[in-house]
Each structure stands twice: as C-alpha cells, then as structure tokens.
C-alpha cells in the first residue's frame, strides 16, 4: 500500500514538472501487479473473508490488497472502531475473539 501511495505522489510531482508519462506508467504497472496478486491468491482472500469478516471487520474480496509469503498472506481488511469509548468493549477481549473466531480456525 505504501508503494502505491509513493507512486501516486510521484505522478502529482511529475505532473507539476511537466514530466508525467513515466510516473503514470510506473503507477499502472504497480496497479496491474496488485490485480494479478489478488487473482492469484483469490482462495486465500476468500478464506480470510470466511474466517474474519463480520460486522466489525470488512474485507472487500474484489479490492483488497494482499502481501504474500511462502506460508500464507496478509489480506487487508477494514476494522470498525466506534468514536465513543463508552460504546466499545475492552479492546483485549474483542481482539482475542476476532483473531481467534473459533479454536483451530487460524490460517495455516
């Protein structure tokens, strides 16, 4: 994600200097890589949705970012946080329930 942000800033910088084409091509290449990663790891993304998506965690399977390794992947999700502290359960209890939705459900 940070790489995407860096490339987008480069587009803006080069736009201002009048040297836009290469920055746009680099951004396009990176966006294509993101889409290819998402397609290649569709199964892991769908598994993450099944294990972790709920009212507090949203994973958009068609637009998520994924960071792969040999043993698995990090799949981007959005975590809902209420603005008022008095509306929140203690973070430790909620985080434990979200991370371990059921015994043995951890991704391998």
HELIX and SHEET records of a PDB file:
HELIX    1   1 UNK A    2  UNK A   17  1                                  16    
HELIX    2   2 UNK A   21  UNK A   40  1                                  20    
HELIX    3   3 UNK A   42  UNK A   52  1                                  11    
HELIX    4   4 UNK A   85  UNK A   87  5                                   3    
HELIX    5   5 UNK A   91  UNK A   99  1                                   9    
SHEET    1   A 2 UNK A  57  UNK A  58  0                                        
SHEET    2   A 2 UNK A  78  UNK A  79 -1                                        
SHEET    1   B 2 UNK A  66  UNK A  68  0                                        
SHEET    2   B 2 UNK A  73  UNK A  75 -1                                        
END                                                                             
